[in-house]
Amino acid sequence: TSTYLITFSRVVGGFSHGIAYLTVLMHASEVAIPKLRGMVVGSIHFCIMIGIFVSSSSLMPIYSTRSYEIDPTQTIGYNGLICLLTGLILGCIFNRESPVFLMKKQRDDEAVEIIIRLRNEPHETITIRHDVNEFRLMINEDANFSSNLIKYWMQFLIVLLFKVIYVASFNMTINNYFLDLAKINFYDATNDFTGMILIGTRCGIMMITMFMIDFKRIHLLLTSSICCGAIFVYLTFNPITDESSALIA
């Protein structure tokens, strides 16, 4: 109920999420073999969507019974704490140091041992030697590259701007504004197309952008677009009601 506490929590949560998210992506891309690198990094986003689905599903009993004796926000907070503690325990048991980090610290022998364990090999193989050489090449290239943000301030500002736009576009306040704007033009007493218009426009823009950037996965993107479009069309002619949502639950 406190705006100040919510603001403070969002800042701390966003800062922590940013560090953890980038660390996991970098670690996964460094230790995974090239053949599985895309799947491993992509699975991180899949796990995030699973977490959102589980947290949202845990609130269904509260909303379905219209009983707000349990605070929905507090329920999500408990879920987050449970996931946090579970992640810390699993991280302590299964986590491995990055071979790239060890090699930067001149601990090459430890790095090779970690790679052997990650590759599930009994000893150092030709493939592992090849990976070690690639890591050394990457480290040398990083050493010759300037990390000074002032030198690349334009690129930094562009990335920062797009990040702010991306986060703001999914903010509830802006969502409500776009919904009200869509309701003025697309709403009537019989059918409400506002949600479909908003989500459809976003998905269309995102898919067009992805098509322009990544041609290699065009078949996967096309399949995803057709499936999402079919779901939207179905929901247009079969809107979700209280009875159908209870049946789905």
C-alpha positions as CSV (number, residue, x, y, z in Angstrom):
1,T,0.0,0.0,0.0
2,S,3.0,2.3,0.2
3,T,4.1,4.0,-3.0
4,Y,7.6,4.6,-1.5
5,L,8.1,0.9,-0.6
6,I,6.8,-0.2,-4.0
7,T,9.2,2.2,-5.8
8,F,12.1,1.1,-3.6
9,S,11.3,-2.6,-4.2
10,R,11.0,-2.1,-8.0
11,V,14.4,-0.4,-8.1
12,V,16.1,-3.1,-6.0
13,G,14.4,-5.9,-7.9
14,G,15.1,-4.4,-11.3
15,F,18.8,-3.8,-10.4
16,S,19.2,-7.4,-9.1
17,H,17.3,-8.9,-12.0
18,G,19.5,-7.0,-14.5
19,I,22.7,-8.4,-12.9
20,A,21.4,-11.9,-12.6
21,Y,19.9,-12.0,-16.1
22,L,23.1,-10.8,-17.8
23,T,25.3,-13.1,-15.7
24,V,23.2,-16.2,-16.5
25,L,23.2,-15.3,-20.3
26,M,27.0,-14.7,-20.4
27,H,27.7,-17.8,-18.3
28,A,25.5,-20.1,-20.5
29,S,27.0,-18.7,-23.7
30,E,30.5,-19.3,-22.5
31,V,30.2,-22.9,-21.2
32,A,27.7,-24.3,-23.7
33,I,29.0,-26.0,-26.9
34,P,28.1,-24.1,-30.1
35,K,25.6,-26.8,-31.2
36,L,23.5,-26.4,-28.0
37,R,24.3,-22.7,-27.3
38,G,21.1,-21.4,-28.8
39,M,18.9,-23.9,-27.1
40,V,20.6,-23.3,-23.7
41,V,20.3,-19.5,-23.9
42,G,16.7,-19.8,-25.3
43,S,15.7,-22.1,-22.4
44,I,16.5,-19.2,-20.0
45,H,13.6,-17.2,-21.5
46,F,11.5,-20.4,-21.4
47,C,12.2,-20.7,-17.7
48,I,11.2,-17.1,-17.1
49,M,7.9,-17.7,-18.9
50,I,7.3,-20.8,-16.7
51,G,7.9,-18.7,-13.6
52,I,5.4,-16.1,-14.8
53,F,2.8,-18.9,-15.6
54,V,3.3,-20.6,-12.2
55,S,3.0,-17.3,-10.3
56,S,-0.1,-16.2,-12.2
57,S,-1.7,-19.6,-11.9
58,S,-1.3,-19.5,-8.1
59,L,-3.6,-16.5,-8.0
60,M,-6.5,-18.3,-9.8
61,P,-8.1,-19.7,-6.7
62,I,-8.1,-16.2,-5.2
63,Y,-9.7,-14.5,-8.2
64,S,-12.1,-17.4,-9.0
65,T,-13.7,-17.4,-5.5
66,R,-13.6,-13.6,-5.4
67,S,-12.0,-14.0,-2.0
68,Y,-9.4,-11.3,-1.2
69,E,-8.7,-12.4,2.4
70,I,-5.3,-13.4,1.0
71,D,-3.4,-10.5,-0.7
72,P,-2.6,-11.4,-4.3
73,T,0.6,-9.3,-4.2
74,Q,1.7,-11.0,-1.0
75,T,1.1,-14.4,-2.6
76,I,3.4,-13.5,-5.5
77,G,6.0,-12.3,-3.0
78,Y,5.9,-15.6,-1.2
79,N,6.3,-17.4,-4.5
80,G,9.3,-15.2,-5.4
81,L,11.0,-15.9,-2.1
82,I,10.5,-19.6,-2.5
83,C,12.0,-19.5,-6.0
84,L,14.9,-17.4,-4.8
85,L,15.8,-19.8,-2.0
86,T,15.4,-22.8,-4.4
87,G,17.6,-21.1,-7.0
88,L,20.3,-20.4,-4.4
89,I,20.4,-24.0,-3.2
90,L,20.5,-25.4,-6.7
91,G,23.2,-22.8,-7.7
92,C,25.4,-23.9,-4.8
93,I,25.1,-27.5,-5.7
94,F,25.2,-27.5,-9.5
95,N,26.9,-24.2,-10.5
96,R,30.3,-24.3,-12.1
97,E,32.7,-21.4,-12.5
98,S,33.1,-19.9,-16.0
99,P,36.2,-21.3,-17.7
100,V,36.7,-17.9,-19.3
101,F,36.8,-16.3,-15.9
102,L,39.4,-18.8,-14.7
103,M,41.5,-18.3,-17.7
104,K,41.5,-14.6,-17.3
105,K,42.8,-15.2,-13.8
106,Q,45.6,-17.4,-15.2
107,R,44.0,-20.5,-13.8
108,D,44.1,-22.6,-17.0
109,D,44.4,-26.0,-15.3
110,E,41.2,-25.4,-13.3
111,A,39.5,-24.1,-16.4
112,V,40.3,-27.3,-18.3
113,E,39.0,-29.4,-15.5
114,I,35.7,-27.4,-15.4
115,I,35.3,-27.9,-19.2
116,I,35.9,-31.6,-18.9
117,R,33.2,-31.8,-16.2
118,L,30.8,-29.7,-18.3
119,R,31.4,-31.8,-21.4
120,N,31.0,-35.0,-19.4
121,E,34.3,-36.4,-20.7
122,P,36.7,-38.7,-18.8
123,H,39.7,-36.7,-20.0
124,E,40.8,-33.8,-22.2
125,T,39.8,-34.4,-25.8
126,I,40.6,-32.7,-29.1
127,T,37.2,-30.9,-28.9
128,I,38.0,-29.6,-25.4
129,R,41.4,-28.3,-26.6
130,H,39.6,-26.6,-29.5
131,D,37.2,-24.9,-27.0
132,V,40.2,-23.8,-24.8
133,N,41.9,-22.2,-27.9
134,E,38.6,-20.4,-28.8
135,F,38.4,-19.1,-25.2
136,R,42.0,-17.8,-25.3
137,L,41.3,-16.1,-28.7
138,M,38.2,-14.4,-27.2
139,I,40.1,-13.3,-24.1
140,N,42.8,-11.8,-26.3
141,E,40.2,-9.9,-28.5
142,D,38.5,-8.6,-25.3
143,A,41.9,-7.3,-24.0
144,N,42.5,-5.3,-27.2
145,F,38.9,-3.9,-27.1
146,S,38.2,-0.7,-25.2
147,S,35.4,-0.9,-22.7
148,N,35.2,2.8,-22.3
149,L,31.6,3.9,-22.5
150,I,32.5,7.5,-23.4
151,K,34.1,6.2,-26.7
152,Y,30.9,4.4,-27.6
153,W,28.4,6.8,-26.0
154,M,26.1,6.9,-29.0
155,Q,25.7,3.1,-29.2
156,F,25.2,3.1,-25.4
157,L,22.5,5.7,-25.5
158,I,20.6,3.9,-28.3
159,V,20.6,0.6,-26.4
160,L,19.5,2.4,-23.2
161,L,16.7,4.2,-25.1
162,F,15.4,1.0,-26.6
163,K,15.6,-0.7,-23.2
164,V,13.5,2.0,-21.6
165,I,11.0,1.9,-24.4
166,Y,10.7,-1.9,-24.1
167,V,10.2,-1.8,-20.4
168,A,7.8,1.1,-20.5
169,S,5.7,-0.5,-23.3
170,F,4.8,-3.3,-20.9
171,N,4.0,-1.0,-18.0
172,M,0.4,-1.3,-16.6
173,T,-0.2,2.5,-16.8
174,I,0.7,2.7,-20.4
175,N,-1.2,-0.5,-21.1
176,N,-4.4,1.0,-19.7
177,Y,-3.8,4.1,-21.8
178,F,-3.5,2.1,-25.0
179,L,-6.6,0.0,-24.0
180,D,-8.6,3.1,-23.4
181,L,-7.4,4.5,-26.8
182,A,-8.3,1.3,-28.5
183,K,-11.7,1.2,-26.8
184,I,-12.7,4.5,-28.3
185,N,-12.2,3.2,-31.8
186,F,-12.9,-0.5,-31.6
187,Y,-15.4,-1.2,-28.8
188,D,-19.1,-1.7,-29.1
189,A,-21.7,-3.1,-26.8
190,T,-21.5,-6.6,-28.3
191,N,-17.9,-7.2,-29.0
192,D,-14.7,-5.9,-27.3
193,F,-11.8,-6.0,-29.6
194,T,-9.5,-3.7,-27.6
195,G,-7.3,-6.4,-26.1
196,M,-7.0,-8.2,-29.4
197,I,-6.1,-4.9,-31.2
198,L,-3.4,-4.0,-28.6
199,I,-1.8,-7.5,-28.5
200,G,-2.1,-8.0,-32.2
201,T,-0.4,-4.7,-33.0
202,R,2.5,-5.4,-30.6
203,C,3.0,-9.0,-31.9
204,G,2.8,-7.7,-35.5
205,I,5.5,-5.1,-34.9
206,M,7.7,-7.6,-33.0
207,M,7.4,-10.3,-35.6
208,I,8.1,-7.9,-38.5
209,T,11.2,-6.7,-36.7
210,M,12.4,-10.2,-36.0
211,F,11.8,-11.2,-39.7
212,M,14.0,-8.2,-40.7
213,I,16.8,-9.2,-38.4
214,D,16.9,-13.0,-38.3
215,F,16.3,-14.7,-41.7
216,K,17.7,-18.0,-40.5
217,R,14.7,-18.7,-38.2
218,I,12.1,-17.4,-40.6
219,H,10.2,-20.8,-40.7
220,L,10.0,-20.9,-36.9
221,L,8.8,-17.3,-36.7
222,L,6.2,-17.9,-39.5
223,T,4.9,-21.0,-37.6
224,S,4.7,-19.0,-34.4
225,S,2.9,-16.1,-36.1
226,I,0.3,-18.4,-37.7
227,C,-0.4,-20.2,-34.4
228,C,-0.7,-17.0,-32.5
229,G,-3.0,-15.6,-35.2
230,A,-5.2,-18.6,-35.1
231,I,-5.6,-18.3,-31.3
232,F,-6.5,-14.6,-31.7
233,V,-9.1,-15.4,-34.4
234,Y,-10.6,-18.1,-32.2
235,L,-10.9,-15.8,-29.2
236,T,-12.5,-13.1,-31.4
237,F,-15.4,-15.4,-32.3
238,N,-15.4,-17.2,-29.0
239,P,-14.8,-14.6,-26.3
240,I,-13.8,-15.8,-22.9
241,T,-16.7,-15.7,-20.4
242,D,-16.9,-16.5,-16.7
243,E,-18.2,-20.0,-17.6
244,S,-15.4,-20.7,-20.1
245,S,-12.7,-19.4,-17.8
246,A,-14.0,-21.7,-15.0
247,L,-13.9,-24.6,-17.4
248,I,-10.4,-23.8,-18.5
249,A,-9.3,-23.6,-14.8
